[in-house]
Amino acid sequence: MPTLRSIQITNVVLVFISAGLLAYFVSNAAAIGCLIGGAVVVGNMFLLAALGRFALASAGKHGGATLLGMAALPLKLLLFAGLIYAVFAQAHIDGLGFAFGVLTQVSAIIIETGRTSLRAKTDSPVPEEL
């Protein structure tokens, strides 16, 4: 199973590579949109992990999920949706670049899952033949 840290590192690398390619081949506005989209998904995953740990910790202390632990995840979703809307409404971010930045998260997950899978295959002992 890939770690959250490895996914985030791969994601940041992919965001910068994508932004550089967009700046060279498309426009600076697309590159900035890519950086913003990448920052949104990196921040979202970081907060999701922190809120998940908080919800699990609060559930362990009180014998069940607390109201705050249960409400934190949907509230984070609403906060991010509002933040993205505000960014697009006020700053007029390039949508193509933003989409590329967001898609780096999925790409990083696929890359790290493949890398972990390949590592597991090479690290597993080969059964001896009888």
Residue pairs with C-beta under 8 A, 6 or more apart in sequence:
1 116
2 109
2 112
2 113
2 115
2 116
3 112
4 45
4 49
6 112
6 115
6 116
7 45
7 105
7 108
7 109
7 112
8 42
8 45
8 46
8 108
10 108
10 111
10 112
11 38
11 41
11 42
11 45
11 104
11 105
11 107
11 108
12 38
12 42
14 38
14 104
14 107
14 108
14 111
15 34
15 35
15 37
15 38
15 39
15 42
15 101
15 104
18 34
18 38
18 100
18 101
18 104
19 31
19 32
19 34
19 35
19 38
19 97
19 101
20 31
22 30
22 31
22 33
22 34
22 97
22 100
23 30
23 31
26 96
26 97
27 94
29 94
29 97
30 94
30 96
30 97
30 100
31 97
32 93
32 94
32 97
33 93
33 94
33 95
33 96
33 97
33 98
33 100
33 101
34 97
34 98
34 100
34 101
34 104
35 97
35 101
36 87
36 93
36 97
36 98
36 101
37 97
37 98
37 99
37 100
37 101
37 102
37 103
37 104
38 101
38 102
38 104
38 105
39 101
40 80
40 83
40 84
40 101
40 102
41 101
41 102
41 104
41 105
42 105
44 76
44 80
45 105
47 76
48 73
48 76
51 72
51 73
51 76
52 73
54 69
54 72
55 65
55 66
55 69
55 70
55 72
55 73
56 69
58 65
58 66
58 68
58 69
59 65
59 66
59 69
87 93
88 95
88 98
